[in-house]
Amino acid sequence: MKSAAFGMLLAIQFLSRLPVPLACPWTPATRRWAARAYPLVGALLGSLVAAAGTLLEPLLPTPLLALVLLSLWVALTGGLHLDGVMDLADALGSNALLEKRFEIMKDPQVGSFGILALVFLLAWKLALLWALLEAGASPWGLVVLLALGRLGGVGLLVTVPAARPEGMAHAWQQSLTRGDLALAAGVPLALALSWPGGAWLAAGLSAFIIGYGLAMRRAFGGINGDIVGAAIEGGELWLLLIAWSWWSFATA
């Protein structure tokens, strides 16, 4: 139980800017529990954003509400995964050889491809969130969406090898098995199946992770921390698109 508690706190430290006032041990056991808790952290972040949406919905017009919720969404994660999106976009946009792509991903400076990727990602998230709220969807659907998005990160860590025997992704993988993925999937899949259209979200996430994983193996030979972070952001955008498509069809 102690490892499980430390694992949950470790997951909060890695995936959010929520304060955790103690140092958690970095051991194989706590890493396993942290990966299992990734979707729980997503559900927690989604709950905070949804609660703000419920409070502010009567007070703000839909465009402003969508902007406030997206801003809170980014603030709670500290933009951690957005950094991965920018690094990945710069590396892919360079059309350089493999070694140079890895150098670009490690470079703390952001290039033009990274800025473009950030702008369009946030613009699409804002537009889809706005459209969902405008159509009458509850902001509490974000609990499901953020939990599934982080489950996608666990899925990549378990099913796609690290591009290099170093870095954070490789360190996580040393402790994980498919059994850990199954445990991580329990809560988000239960949430998805209890939510209107949630089955489509779960199926869509699976398709996204399979396709994304294959693309990253071709482009980089595997994954690293930036690639996993970008998958969480990209997965959330893909899930927003599926949610809007389903909601539009269901309410037509």
C-alpha positions in Angstrom: 0.0 0.0 0.0 2.9 2.4 0.7 4.3 1.8 -2.8 0.8 2.5 -4.3 0.5 5.7 -2.3 3.9 6.9 -3.4 3.2 5.9 -6.9 0.0 8.0 -7.0 1.9 11.0 -5.7 4.7 10.4 -8.2 2.2 10.3 -11.0 0.8 13.7 -9.8 4.3 15.1 -9.7 5.1 13.9 -13.2 1.8 14.8 -14.9 0.7 18.0 -13.2 1.6 21.2 -11.3 -0.5 20.2 -8.3 1.7 20.6 -5.2 3.0 17.4 -3.6 4.9 18.4 -0.4 7.2 15.4 -0.1 9.8 13.5 -2.1 8.6 10.2 -3.5 11.1 7.3 -3.8 12.0 6.4 -7.4 11.9 2.6 -7.3 10.5 -0.1 -9.7 7.5 -0.6 -7.4 6.6 3.1 -7.2 7.2 3.5 -11.0 4.7 0.6 -11.7 2.1 2.2 -9.4 2.7 5.6 -10.9 2.0 4.3 -14.4 -1.1 2.5 -13.2 -2.2 5.8 -11.7 -1.7 8.0 -14.8 -5.3 7.8 -15.8 -6.4 8.6 -12.3 -4.4 11.8 -12.4 -6.1 12.6 -15.7 -9.5 12.0 -14.1 -8.4 14.3 -11.2 -7.4 17.1 -13.6 -10.5 16.6 -15.7 -12.6 16.9 -12.5 -11.0 20.2 -11.6 -11.6 21.6 -15.0 -15.1 20.3 -15.1 -15.9 21.7 -11.7 -14.7 25.1 -12.9 -16.9 24.8 -16.0 -20.0 23.9 -13.9 -19.4 27.0 -11.7 -18.7 29.4 -14.6 -21.2 28.1 -17.2 -24.0 30.4 -16.0 -21.7 33.4 -15.8 -19.8 33.3 -19.1 -20.7 33.1 -22.8 -19.6 29.9 -24.4 -16.4 31.2 -26.2 -15.1 32.7 -23.0 -16.0 29.6 -21.0 -14.1 27.4 -23.5 -11.1 29.7 -23.3 -11.1 29.7 -19.5 -11.4 26.0 -19.3 -8.6 25.4 -21.8 -6.4 27.9 -19.9 -7.0 26.0 -16.7 -6.4 22.7 -18.5 -2.9 23.9 -19.6 -2.1 25.5 -16.3 -2.8 22.4 -14.3 -0.3 20.4 -16.4 2.2 23.3 -16.6 2.3 22.9 -20.4 4.5 19.8 -19.8 3.1 17.8 -22.7 3.0 20.8 -25.0 6.8 21.0 -24.8 6.8 17.4 -26.2 4.6 18.5 -29.1 6.9 21.4 -30.0 10.0 19.3 -29.8 8.5 16.5 -31.9 7.2 19.0 -34.5 10.7 20.6 -34.8 12.4 17.2 -35.2 9.9 16.0 -37.8 9.8 19.3 -39.7 13.6 19.4 -40.0 13.7 16.5 -42.5 17.1 15.7 -41.0 18.8 12.4 -40.4 17.9 10.4 -37.3 20.8 11.6 -35.1 20.1 15.2 -35.9 16.4 14.8 -35.1 17.3 13.6 -31.6 19.6 16.6 -31.2 16.8 18.9 -32.2 14.4 17.3 -29.7 17.0 17.9 -26.9 17.5 21.5 -27.9 15.7 23.8 -25.4 15.1 26.4 -28.1 11.8 26.2 -30.0 11.8 26.4 -33.8 9.1 27.6 -36.2 7.6 24.1 -36.6 7.2 23.8 -32.9 5.5 27.2 -32.6 3.1 26.3 -35.5 2.3 23.0 -33.9 1.5 24.6 -30.6 -0.7 27.3 -32.1 -2.7 24.9 -34.2 -3.0 22.3 -31.4 -4.4 24.9 -29.0 -6.6 26.5 -31.6 -8.2 23.1 -32.5 -8.7 22.2 -28.9 -10.3 25.6 -28.2 -12.6 25.3 -31.2 -13.7 21.7 -30.4 -14.2 22.5 -26.8 -16.3 25.5 -27.7 -18.3 23.4 -30.2 -19.0 20.7 -27.6 -20.2 23.2 -25.0 -22.2 25.1 -27.6 -23.9 21.8 -28.5 -24.9 21.2 -24.8 -22.3 18.7 -23.8 -21.4 18.6 -20.1 -17.9 19.7 -19.1 -17.8 16.6 -17.0 -17.0 14.6 -20.1 -13.5 16.0 -19.7 -13.0 13.6 -16.8 -13.3 10.7 -19.3 -11.2 12.4 -22.0 -8.3 13.3 -19.8 -8.2 9.9 -18.1 -8.2 8.2 -21.5 -5.5 10.6 -22.8 -3.1 9.5 -20.1 -4.0 5.9 -20.6 -2.7 6.3 -24.1 0.6 7.4 -22.7 0.8 4.2 -20.6 -0.1 2.2 -23.7 2.8 3.6 -25.6 5.2 2.9 -22.8 4.1 -0.7 -22.6 3.8 -1.6 -26.3 6.4 0.5 -28.1 10.1 0.2 -27.3 12.3 3.1 -26.4 14.2 4.7 -29.3 17.4 4.6 -27.1 18.5 2.8 -23.9 18.4 6.1 -22.0 16.0 8.8 -20.9 12.8 8.9 -19.0 10.7 6.7 -21.3 13.3 3.9 -21.1 13.5 4.2 -17.3 9.7 3.8 -17.0 9.7 0.9 -19.4 12.1 -1.2 -17.2 9.3 -1.6 -14.6 6.2 -2.0 -16.8 4.4 -5.0 -18.2 1.1 -5.5 -20.1 -0.4 -6.4 -16.7 0.3 -2.9 -15.6 -1.4 -1.5 -18.7 -4.5 -3.7 -17.9 -4.6 -2.3 -14.4 -4.2 1.3 -15.6 -7.1 0.7 -18.1 -9.7 -0.3 -15.5 -10.9 3.1 -14.3 -10.8 5.0 -17.6 -12.6 2.3 -19.5 -15.2 2.0 -16.8 -15.7 5.8 -17.0 -15.8 5.7 -20.8 -18.4 3.0 -20.9 -20.6 4.9 -18.4 -20.5 8.0 -20.5 -22.6 8.7 -23.7 -20.4 7.9 -26.7 -17.6 6.7 -24.4 -17.2 3.4 -26.2 -16.3 5.3 -29.3 -13.7 7.3 -27.4 -12.1 4.2 -26.1 -12.0 2.6 -29.6 -10.7 5.8 -31.1 -7.9 6.0 -28.5 -6.8 2.5 -29.4 -6.7 3.3 -33.1 -4.7 6.5 -32.4 -2.1 4.8 -30.2 -1.6 2.0 -32.7 -1.2 4.4 -35.6 1.0 6.8 -33.7 3.2 4.1 -32.3 3.8 2.7 -35.8 4.6 6.2 -37.1 7.1 6.9 -34.3 8.8 3.5 -34.8 9.3 4.4 -38.5 10.4 8.0 -37.8 12.6 7.4 -34.7 12.9 3.7 -34.1 10.8 4.0 -31.0 9.7 6.5 -28.3 11.1 8.8 -25.8 9.7 11.2 -23.2 8.8 13.9 -25.7 7.0 11.5 -28.0 4.9 10.2 -25.1 4.0 13.7 -24.0 3.1 14.6 -27.6 0.9 11.5 -27.7 -1.1 12.6 -24.7 -1.7 16.0 -26.3 -2.5 14.5 -29.7 -4.7 11.9 -28.1 -6.7 14.5 -26.2 -7.2 16.4 -29.5 -8.3 13.2 -31.3 -10.7 12.4 -28.5 -12.2 15.9 -28.6 -12.8 15.4 -32.3 -14.5 12.1 -31.8 -16.6 13.5 -28.9 -17.7 16.4 -31.0 -18.5 14.1 -34.0 -20.5 11.7 -31.8 -22.4 14.5 -30.0 -23.2 16.2 -33.3 -24.6 12.9 -34.7 -26.5 12.0 -31.5 -28.2 15.4 -31.3 -28.9 15.9 -35.0 
